[in-house]
Amino acid sequence: MTHRITRHPDTDVTYEAECLHCKWKAEASPDSAAVDVECMSHTALSNHRGFRRICTSFAMVVRAE
């Protein structure tokens, strides 16, 4: 039996970011560009330039047809 992994139905990919210099975090969003804009705004205010970017998705294994 062959299987494959696929995105879990009714779920979206979520993007997040957190500053490597302080405890600031961007609001989670399905739009990666919105998270990037928040990071740039944080940099403008704090001069913190390093971020950990997180992309979360949910998956499941299904039989390949």
C-alpha positions, 0 to 999 in steps of 0.5 A, spaced: 500 500 500 502 506 498 501 513 502 502 520 501 502 526 506 497 532 504 495 538 508 489 536 513 483 539 510 479 545 513 486 548 515 491 553 513 498 555 513 500 560 519 506 564 519 509 567 525 515 571 527 519 572 534 525 577 535 531 574 537 533 580 541 527 581 545 520 577 547 517 581 541 512 576 537 508 578 531 501 576 531 500 569 527 497 570 520 495 566 514 499 572 510 506 571 510 507 578 508 503 581 513 508 578 518 514 580 515 511 588 515 510 587 522 517 585 523 520 591 519 515 595 523 519 592 530 526 593 526 524 601 525 522 602 532 527 597 536 533 597 531 532 589 532 534 586 525 534 578 527 527 574 527 525 567 527 520 565 522 515 560 523 511 556 518 506 552 521 501 547 517 497 541 519 498 534 515 495 527 514 497 521 511 492 518 506 492 512 501 495 514 494 490 512 489 
